[in-house]
Every structure is written in C-alpha cells, then in structure tokens.
Amino acid sequence: MVSAVFHPPAALVPEAAPSAPAPRPAPAAATAAPAPASSVKAPGYDWRGLWLRVIPPVLGLALLIGIWALIASTSGSSIPSPAETWTQAVEVFSDPFYRKGPNDQGVGWNVLMSLQRVALGFGLAALVGIPAGFMIGRFTFLSRMFNPLISLLRPVSPLAWLPIGLLVFKGANPAAIWTIFICSIWPMIINTAVGVQRVPQDYMNVARVLQLSEWKIVTKILFPAVLPYMLTGVRLAVGTAWLVIVAAEMLTGGVGIGFWVWDEWNNLNVKNIIIAIFVIGIVGLVLEFALIKLATAFTFEEVKS
C-alpha cells in the first residue's frame, strides 16, 4: 500500500513576513538646533505699545502748541505765546483758592462752583429723566403721547431756556441750574426709552408666563438690559451740561468758570482766558473718563468714547 503525501497549493502556503529593518541607533549626544534669532523675543519694554499709546497724543499736543506759537508770533501782542501763558498759569495755580471778595476768587473756587451747579441740575434731570424714559419705552400710549413733545423741545438751544429760569426763579443761580436740568434731561429720556424698546420680546413673554409684577419686570429684566443705554445717556447729558454751564455763567454772572472767563475778558487778560479754556477742557476730559470707567464697571465690557 502506497501512502500519498498531500502538498497544499503554493497560494495557500503563508509567506514569511519580511524582517523589519533594525532601528538605527540614536546619536550619543543629540543637541537641539538653536532657534532663529528673529523668533527669540528679548525681554524688555514694549516699545511698540509705547509708540501706539503715548507718542500720538504727544505729537498732537506738540502740533497744537506749534500752531499756537506761530499764530502768536504773527499776530503781534494780541495773542500771548505758549511760554507767556505758561508763566501766567504757574502764577494762577500757585494760589487757586484765594478769596478777595465776592467776585474776586481763585480759579479753584470758580471750578468748584460750576461743578456744583452741574451736579444739582444733572441730578434733578436724572431723577426725572430716567424714570420717564422707562415709562415712555414701556408703554406705547405714553410713547406716542410724549414723542412729539420731545421732538419739539429737544432742538431748542439750552440758553433759550435761561430767560424763563430768570423769570420763574428770580435768581441767577437757580436759573443756571434750571438751564442745566433742561439740557440734560433729553439724552437720558431718549436713550433710556430706546433701551427699553430694544429689550427682546422673548424676555417679556417669559415674564408674562411667570406672571411677574411690574416692579420685578423693571428690576429683573428691564434695568439690566437697559443699563448700557442709560449710561450712554448719562455720558451725553454730563458733557452737554458742562458745555452749557460755561455759557450760562457768562450771562448770569456770579462765581463760576464761565463768569471767570467773561470777567477776564472785561479786564483784557487774554492769558487767563486761554488758561480757562484748558481748565474747562481738562475738567470735561476727567468727567468723561470717570463715566467711561463707571460704564465699564457696570456693563462688563469696554466702552469706547
């Protein structure tokens, strides 16, 4: 009996796996390649940030002083030079709070009196204007009722209200406060009402479903949403009030930065008038900066001027 041996086909015979190449030995002492010199940031001061933040304002101020010096040199003695004005400013601010009579006081007292009038008029305008803005924005009937009146009275120059204040209040100081009040109230009413009207309707639908009271709707829904608009109105109102008080004090007299400017003009002291212009601008800049910081703190976002 012959035994047969079975040989499987070649296709079924598994081929031997090729042997993997042996790994190359790592270098004994491998060192990292040095980074290009351009990608290495040398520690030090951020000169580019200094250029973008500091240099442009300095150049603008230098341009202003240069134009001022050019005008002063070509106009003879009518316009004082920057150097002469600086010398006078040092003398003025050496004693800014002197008192030599009811109409002869230092520039510090005049600025404080103007700020006091602005604070009173603006505070009264805020007490009236912000609630009125909420009501006008909240109720359509009131919006249709007061919008024509606001459109009629808002374009009126604030100084046009000064004679009405003198007639009603019989005094220069309350008349100036009245003028600040009437010019400050419109930005707060308009911006607050616009903010209320732009609250998403979904928020109000949720409040209706939850049957929230009107007080909770105002405090929990409307006020947080309207706050950025309201602060914008406050910024506009303060800027307008500081502009108007100078003109109002020129007409009413008494103690104030506006009266100080007019009194120095009557004395033909142009140096003090230029100093007062810079004082008015610096105070307005400080007020604007303070309100920007206040708005940033309450709205948690950067507010641009």
C-alpha positions as CSV (number, residue, x, y, z in Angstrom):
1,M,0.0,0.0,0.0
2,V,1.5,3.3,-1.1
3,S,0.9,6.3,1.1
4,A,0.4,9.6,-0.7
5,V,1.6,12.9,0.9
6,F,-0.7,15.9,0.3
7,H,1.1,19.1,-0.7
8,P,-1.1,22.3,-0.4
9,P,-1.1,24.7,-3.3
10,A,1.5,27.5,-3.2
11,A,-1.2,30.1,-2.8
12,L,-2.3,28.7,0.5
13,V,1.2,28.5,1.9
14,P,1.8,31.6,4.0
15,E,4.8,33.6,3.0
16,A,7.3,34.5,5.6
17,A,6.9,38.1,6.8
18,P,9.8,40.2,5.8
19,S,12.0,41.0,8.7
20,A,11.8,44.7,9.9
21,P,14.9,46.7,9.4
22,A,16.9,47.2,12.5
23,P,16.4,50.6,14.1
24,R,19.2,53.0,13.7
25,P,21.0,53.8,17.0
26,A,20.3,57.2,18.3
27,P,23.2,59.6,18.3
28,A,25.1,59.5,21.5
29,A,24.9,63.2,22.2
30,A,21.8,64.7,20.3
31,T,21.6,68.5,20.7
32,A,18.6,70.7,19.7
33,A,19.1,73.1,16.9
34,P,19.3,76.7,18.0
35,A,16.1,78.8,17.3
36,P,16.5,81.6,14.7
37,A,17.4,84.9,16.2
38,S,14.3,86.6,14.8
39,S,11.9,84.3,16.8
40,V,13.6,85.0,20.1
41,K,11.9,87.8,22.0
42,A,14.4,89.7,24.1
43,P,13.0,90.6,27.5
44,G,12.5,94.4,27.8
45,Y,10.0,97.2,27.5
46,D,7.2,97.1,24.9
47,W,8.4,100.0,22.7
48,R,5.7,99.4,20.1
49,G,3.0,99.7,22.7
50,L,4.6,102.9,23.9
51,W,4.6,104.2,20.3
52,L,0.9,103.4,19.8
53,R,-0.3,104.8,23.2
54,V,1.9,107.7,24.1
55,I,3.6,109.1,21.1
56,P,0.5,110.1,19.0
57,P,-1.1,112.3,21.8
58,V,2.3,113.9,22.5
59,L,2.7,114.7,18.8
60,G,-0.9,116.1,18.6
61,L,-0.2,118.4,21.6
62,A,3.1,119.5,20.1
63,L,1.3,120.3,16.9
64,L,-1.2,122.4,18.8
65,I,1.5,124.3,20.7
66,G,3.4,124.8,17.4
67,I,0.4,126.3,15.6
68,W,-0.4,128.4,18.7
69,A,3.2,129.8,18.8
70,L,3.0,130.5,15.0
71,I,-0.2,132.5,15.4
72,A,1.2,134.4,18.4
73,S,4.3,135.4,16.5
74,T,2.3,136.7,13.6
75,S,-0.4,138.5,15.5
76,G,1.8,140.8,17.4
77,S,0.8,141.2,21.1
78,S,-2.9,140.3,20.8
79,I,-2.4,136.6,21.3
80,P,0.1,135.6,24.1
81,S,2.7,132.9,23.3
82,P,2.7,129.5,25.0
83,A,5.7,130.5,27.1
84,E,3.9,133.6,28.4
85,T,0.7,131.7,29.1
86,W,2.7,129.0,31.0
87,T,4.2,131.7,33.2
88,Q,0.8,133.1,33.9
89,A,-0.6,129.6,34.6
90,V,2.1,129.0,37.2
91,E,1.1,132.2,39.0
92,V,-2.6,131.4,38.8
93,F,-2.3,127.9,40.2
94,S,0.1,128.9,42.9
95,D,-2.9,130.0,44.9
96,P,-6.1,128.7,43.2
97,F,-8.3,129.1,46.3
98,Y,-7.8,132.7,47.4
99,R,-10.7,135.0,48.3
100,K,-10.6,138.8,47.9
101,G,-14.3,139.5,47.6
102,P,-17.5,138.0,46.3
103,N,-16.4,138.5,42.6
104,D,-12.7,138.1,43.1
105,Q,-11.9,134.4,43.9
106,G,-9.3,131.9,42.7
107,V,-9.9,129.6,39.7
108,G,-10.3,126.6,42.1
109,W,-13.4,128.2,43.7
110,N,-14.9,129.0,40.3
111,V,-14.4,125.5,39.0
112,L,-16.0,124.0,42.2
113,M,-19.0,126.3,41.9
114,S,-19.6,125.4,38.3
115,L,-19.3,121.7,39.2
116,Q,-21.8,122.2,42.0
117,R,-24.3,123.7,39.6
118,V,-23.8,120.9,37.1
119,A,-24.2,118.3,39.8
120,L,-27.5,119.8,41.0
121,G,-29.0,120.3,37.6
122,F,-27.8,116.9,36.3
123,G,-29.0,115.1,39.5
124,L,-32.5,116.6,39.1
125,A,-32.6,115.6,35.4
126,A,-31.6,112.1,36.3
127,L,-34.3,111.8,38.9
128,V,-36.9,112.9,36.3
129,G,-35.5,111.7,33.0
130,I,-34.5,108.1,33.8
131,P,-38.0,107.0,35.2
132,A,-39.7,109.0,32.4
133,G,-37.6,107.1,29.8
134,F,-38.6,103.8,31.4
135,M,-42.3,104.7,31.2
136,I,-42.1,106.1,27.7
137,G,-40.3,103.0,26.4
138,R,-42.5,100.6,28.3
139,F,-46.0,101.9,27.4
140,T,-46.9,102.6,23.8
141,F,-49.5,105.1,24.7
142,L,-47.0,107.3,26.6
143,S,-44.5,106.9,23.8
144,R,-47.0,108.2,21.2
145,M,-48.0,111.0,23.6
146,F,-44.6,112.4,24.5
147,N,-42.5,111.7,21.4
148,P,-43.9,114.8,19.6
149,L,-43.2,117.0,22.6
150,I,-39.6,115.7,22.9
151,S,-39.1,116.2,19.2
152,L,-40.3,119.8,19.5
153,L,-38.4,120.8,22.7
154,R,-35.1,118.9,22.3
155,P,-33.6,121.0,19.4
156,V,-34.2,124.3,21.4
157,S,-30.9,125.8,22.4
158,P,-30.3,125.5,26.2
159,L,-29.6,129.2,26.5
160,A,-33.1,130.0,25.2
161,W,-34.4,128.5,28.5
162,L,-32.3,130.8,30.6
163,P,-34.6,133.8,30.5
164,I,-37.5,131.5,31.5
165,G,-35.5,130.4,34.5
166,L,-34.7,134.0,35.4
167,L,-38.3,134.9,35.2
168,V,-39.6,132.0,37.2
169,F,-36.9,131.6,39.9
170,K,-35.9,135.3,40.3
171,G,-32.2,134.5,40.7
172,A,-29.1,133.8,38.6
173,N,-28.0,130.6,40.4
174,P,-31.3,128.7,40.2
175,A,-31.7,129.9,36.7
176,A,-28.4,128.3,35.7
177,I,-29.3,125.1,37.5
178,W,-32.7,125.1,35.6
179,T,-30.7,125.5,32.3
180,I,-28.6,122.5,33.2
181,F,-31.6,120.5,34.1
182,I,-33.5,121.2,30.8
183,C,-30.5,120.4,28.6
184,S,-29.5,117.3,30.5
185,I,-32.9,115.6,30.6
186,W,-33.4,114.9,26.9
187,P,-30.4,112.5,26.3
188,M,-31.4,110.4,29.4
189,I,-35.1,110.2,28.4
190,I,-34.3,109.3,24.8
191,N,-31.5,106.7,25.5
192,T,-33.4,105.0,28.3
193,A,-36.6,104.8,26.2
194,V,-34.7,103.3,23.3
195,G,-33.1,100.8,25.5
196,V,-36.4,99.7,26.9
197,Q,-37.9,99.3,23.4
198,R,-35.0,97.2,22.3
199,V,-35.4,94.6,25.0
200,P,-36.1,91.2,23.3
201,Q,-39.8,90.3,23.2
202,D,-38.9,86.8,24.4
203,Y,-37.9,88.3,27.8
204,M,-41.3,89.9,28.1
205,N,-43.1,86.7,27.1
206,V,-41.3,84.8,29.8
207,A,-42.2,87.5,32.3
208,R,-45.9,87.2,31.2
209,V,-45.8,83.4,31.5
210,L,-44.3,83.6,35.0
211,Q,-46.8,86.4,35.9
212,L,-44.2,88.7,37.2
213,S,-45.2,92.0,38.7
214,E,-44.4,95.3,37.0
215,W,-41.7,96.0,39.7
216,K,-40.0,92.7,39.1
217,I,-40.1,93.2,35.3
218,V,-38.4,96.6,35.7
219,T,-35.8,95.5,38.3
220,K,-35.0,92.0,37.0
221,I,-35.5,92.3,33.2
222,L,-35.5,95.9,32.0
223,F,-32.9,97.5,34.2
224,P,-30.0,95.1,33.5
225,A,-30.8,95.2,29.7
226,V,-31.2,99.0,29.6
227,L,-28.2,99.9,31.7
228,P,-25.7,100.3,28.8
229,Y,-28.2,102.7,27.0
230,M,-28.9,104.6,30.3
231,L,-25.2,105.1,30.9
232,T,-24.7,106.4,27.4
233,G,-27.4,108.9,28.0
234,V,-25.7,109.9,31.3
235,R,-22.4,110.5,29.5
236,L,-24.1,112.6,26.8
237,A,-26.0,114.6,29.5
238,V,-22.9,115.4,31.6
239,G,-21.0,116.5,28.5
240,T,-23.8,118.8,27.4
241,A,-24.2,120.2,31.0
242,W,-20.6,121.1,31.3
243,L,-20.7,122.9,27.9
244,V,-23.8,124.8,28.8
245,I,-22.8,125.9,32.3
246,V,-19.9,128.0,30.9
247,A,-22.2,130.0,28.6
248,A,-24.9,130.3,31.2
249,E,-22.5,131.7,33.8
250,M,-21.2,134.3,31.3
251,L,-24.8,135.6,31.1
252,T,-25.8,135.3,34.8
253,G,-22.6,136.4,36.5
254,G,-21.5,135.4,40.0
255,V,-18.8,132.8,40.8
256,G,-18.1,130.2,38.2
257,I,-15.6,129.3,35.5
258,G,-17.9,130.9,32.8
259,F,-18.1,134.1,34.8
260,W,-14.3,134.0,35.3
261,V,-13.8,133.9,31.6
262,W,-16.1,136.8,31.0
263,D,-14.5,138.8,33.8
264,E,-11.0,138.3,32.4
265,W,-12.3,139.4,29.0
266,N,-13.6,142.6,30.5
267,N,-10.1,143.1,32.0
268,L,-8.5,142.2,28.6
269,N,-6.5,139.4,30.3
270,V,-6.2,137.0,27.4
271,K,-3.7,134.8,29.2
272,N,-6.2,133.9,31.8
273,I,-8.9,133.3,29.1
274,I,-6.6,130.7,27.5
275,I,-5.9,129.2,30.9
276,A,-9.6,128.9,31.5
277,I,-10.1,127.2,28.1
278,F,-7.6,124.5,29.1
279,V,-9.1,124.1,32.6
280,I,-12.6,123.6,31.1
281,G,-11.2,121.0,28.6
282,I,-9.3,119.1,31.3
283,V,-12.3,119.0,33.7
284,G,-14.5,117.8,30.8
285,L,-12.0,115.1,30.0
286,V,-11.9,113.9,33.6
287,L,-15.7,113.7,33.8
288,E,-15.8,111.8,30.5
289,F,-13.0,109.4,31.7
290,A,-14.8,108.8,35.0
291,L,-18.1,108.0,33.3
292,I,-16.4,105.6,30.9
293,K,-14.9,103.7,33.8
294,L,-18.3,103.6,35.5
295,A,-19.9,102.3,32.4
296,T,-17.2,99.6,32.0
297,A,-17.6,98.5,35.6
298,F,-21.4,98.1,35.3
299,T,-21.6,96.6,31.8
300,F,-18.5,94.4,31.9
301,E,-17.4,95.5,28.5
302,E,-15.1,98.1,27.0
303,V,-16.9,101.3,26.3
304,K,-15.3,103.5,23.6
305,S,-15.6,107.2,23.7
